[in-house]
Amino acid sequence: MLAVFVRGVPKPQGRPRIVRFPNGKAGLKDPEVSRDWKNYVRMCVAEKVKEPISGPVALDLWFYLPIPKSFSRRKRLRALSGELRPTGRPDLDNLVKAVLDALLGVALEDDRQIVELRAAKLYGAVPGVEIMAFFVEPEPIWREKKCAPDTSLLSVAWL
């Protein structure tokens, strides 16, 4: 299991820009803000991990965003208690993409290993991202589930 809290305001994965290099070729360049955030996450995770995890992994990513200064005291307390959640920018999927890119090669061998993913945006007193990776024990599905044709829509569709 891996559990790391990376302090700092989480940054989303930006759109790559097309640039021309001095040799005349064109390529894609990661935006500087995204690149810096991914390098910082990679560095923090590398301190906790000796080698990348192999096998199926379940990943939890909890993004704690700073509370806006315009919030009243009451609204601030609601945000810290979890009653009020951030619904604006940055998008959750772009936050996840940036962290996943940072984990590749350091904590994970490949992003194909991720079989379960949970992510959430919350307000927090300390902005950052909490990364938790769990080993998933392979279990045969047919032993775990007992599908009855009358209760499962999927099994009914096959009849």
Secondary structure, DSSP 4 states (H G I P E B T S, - for coil): -EEEEEES---PPPPPEEEE-TTS-EEEE--HHHHHHHHHHHHHHHHH-SS-B-S-EEEEEEEEEPPPTTS-HHHHHHHHHTSS---SSSPHHHHHHHHHHHHBTTTBS-GGGEEEEEEEEEE-SS-EEEEEEEE-----HHHH----TTT-HHHHHT-
